[in-house]
Amino acid sequence: MPAPDGAGGGRDVAEFHEELGGPRWVRIAGVVVLAAAVLLTGDAVVVEPQNYRGAGLIAAIVAVVVLVLLGILLLVVRTTTTVTRSQLTIALAPVWRRSMPRSAVTAARVVDVTVREFGGVGYRALPAGRRGLLLSSGPAVEFRVVEPAAPSASSAGAAPGRVYTVRTDRPADLLAALRRP
């Protein structure tokens, strides 16, 4: 189902759009981190305020801010994949986003991916120009991107460009959108 990629006439229209939220364990981790921030705040303000003076108070404030931001990030993190007539955009929202010309995609195929294969979740950079965007294991689309103006940084004998593997619940739809003329 096409979704607009912005308001106004003449704009590129999304031929594929998908947002995948983090798995349950990531959201639970976010709640635990936020609970730690609340406990630290309670300790500093109510239970033992005399222990939080000077540098200790500054350290506690910094720790609470970091914990709150990390907890919120874990609750809202998601992957987003959008294909329009001219662009392919992948994102680990709200912290990272990459757009590339759709014409730069030279090959694509459906694969199964595991978190272990990429060494964890999120945006993963592996050797030999391989990249992964995943929050869980499952079906994915792997595609090679060659930027026309960029020189090849690949090793001798290897195909030029970067290989991206993007986790999706709709691999056939994403593959069809990438292959559409």
N, C-alpha and C positions, 0 to 999 in steps of 0.2 A: 504494500500500500504506500504510494508516494506521499511524502511529507514535504512541506515547503522548507527550503534551506534559507529562509529569510523572507521578509515581507517585500511586497512591491512587484510590479510586473517586470518581466525580462530577467528575473533572477534564476539561477540554476536551481532545478528541482531535484530533491533527493530521490534516487531510484532505489536506494536501500538505506535504511537507518535502523540501528539497533543499539540499545543501551542495556548492559548487563551489570547488575549490582554485585557487590562483593558477596561471597558465600557467608553462611550463618556464622562461622567461626570468626570471620573478620569483624562482623557487627558485634559479636559477643566481646571480642577484644576491645572494641571501641567503648563499650559500656564499662568494662573493667577499668580501662584507663581513665575514663571520666569519674568513676567511683573513687579511684586513687586520688584524683585531683580534689574531690570533695572531702575525702578523709584527711588529706594534707592540710587543706584549708581549715577544716574543723579543728585539727590539732593545733594549728598556728593561732587561731582566733579564740577558741573556747577552752580546749583542754590544757595546753601548756604554752600560753602566750609569752611567758617569761623566757622560754628557750629560743624564741625567735626575735633577737635583737641584732641590730647592725647588719653584718654580712650574712648572718643566718636568716634574717628577714628577707634580704634581697635574694638569696638562694631559694628560699621557699616560694617567693613570688614568681621567680623565673621558672621554677619547677612546675608550679600550678599552671602558668600560662602555656608552657610546652605540653603538659599533659592534656589540658583542655583542647588545644589545637590538634594534637595527635588523635585524641578520642573522637573529635568531630570529623576529622579526615577519615578515620576508619569507618565511621558510620555512613559517610556520604560517597566514598570512593566507588567509581564505576568505570567500565570501559565503554567507549562509544565508537561506533563505526558508521561512517556515512559515505555513500557513493553518489555523486551527481554526474551529470554528463561530462563535466570537465575535471572534477576533483575527486580524490580519495582522501578522506580525513579519518585518522585513528586517534583516540585520546584515552588517557588515563585521567579522567576528570576527577577533581578540578585542578590537577597539578601539571599535566603534560599533554601536549597536542602536536600532531604532525600532519600537515597537508602536503599532498603531492599531486602532480598532474596525473589524471587517470591514464593518459597516453603513455606514461612512464612504466606502467605495469605490463611486463612482457610475457609473463606466464603465471598461471594460478591453478591450484588444485586443492581438493578437500583432503584433510588429514585428521588424525586423532592426535591430540597433544596431552601431555601430562605436565603437571607443575614440576615434578622432579626433573624432567627432561630439560627444563629451562632454569632450574636452580631456584625456584620460588615463584611468587606471584608479582604482578605489576608489569612494568615495562622492563624487559630483560635484554641486555646486550651480550651476545655470545661472540666467540671468535668467528673469523671469516665472513664478516658482514651479516651475520644472522641476528635477527631481532624477534622478540616475542612480546605479545600483549595479551595477558591472561590473568584472571583472578581465580580460575578453577581449571580442572582437567576436563576434557571432552572434545567434541567436534570443533574443527578450526579450518580456516582457509590459509594456505601458504601461498604467497605471491612474491615474485621477483620484481624489484623496482630498479630501473636504470634511468637516472637523470640524464637527459640529452646533453646538457652543457657541462656536466661534471665528469672529470677524468676518472677512469676506472682505477680503484684502489685495491682490486682483487689480486690474488696471487696468480702466478703464471699457470695457464691451463684451465683456470676456474672461470665460470661464467661471470660476467661483470655485474655490478650492482649489489643491492642488498636483498636478502630474503627475509620477509616479514611473515610471522605466523600469528594470526589473530583469532582468538577464541570467539566462537559464535554459536548461538542456538539454532541459527538458520543458515547452515553452510551452503546449501544448494541455491538459496536466494542471493547470498553474497557473491557466490561464484558466477551466477547468471548476470548480476549487475556489473561485475568486473569485465565480463566477456561481451556485454552488449556493445554494438558499434556506436 
